[in-house]
């Protein structure tokens, strides 16, 4: 339990509290999306991937967004 608490406060909390890698404005600008529920879905999936350590940078987040968008069309 101690290790779990340590991981939570040293890994999860700092990443969760940091600025998002991308915003709805990024999705609109880079992918010509209209504000819609899909933007929120993409941002949430990217946030989850970041919390899990799958991605750490804005370019990785944009590539993930591109992949998600391709999968929804």
N, C-alpha and C positions, 0 to 999 in steps of 0.2 A: 504494500500500500504506500509506503514511503516513497518508493521509486515512481509510482504513478503520480503522486502529488508533486514530486520534483519535476517530472516531465511536463506536467500541466502548467506549472508556474514558470518554467524556464523555456519551454518550447511553444506551447499552444497560446498562452496569454500574450506574449509579445507579438506574435504573428497576427493574432486575431485583432489586436489593438492598433496595428499599423495601418497605414493608408492602403486602399485597394490598389492592386496592380493595374487595373483598367477601370474605366468608368463608362457609363452609358454614352457620354460624349465621345469617347474613343470608338465605341462600336458604331455610332452614327457617322463619325468622320471617316474611319478606316474602311467600313463595310457598307456604307450607304444604307444603314438600317433606319427604320422609323422607330420612334419611341414606342415600345410595345412590351407585352409580357415576355417575349423571347429575349429581350435585352436583360431583364431581371434574371431569367433562367440561366443565361450565359454567365452573367456576373456571379451568380451563386455557385455554379459549377466550378468556375475558376477559383473562387474563394475556398471551396472545399478542397480542390486540388492543391492549393497553396498550403492550407492547414495540414494536409497529409504529406507535404514535402515533395509532391510530384513536380511542381513548378515553383520558381523563385523570382523570375524576372518578368518585366513587361513584355519583351519580345516572345517569351514562352507563353505568356497569357494570351497575346494576340494570335499566336499560332494555334493555341487550343481553341480560341473563339472561332477562328477560321474553320477548324475541323468540325466544331459543333454546328456552325452555320451550314456547312456542306451536308452534314447528316440530317438536317431538318428540311432540306429542299428535295 
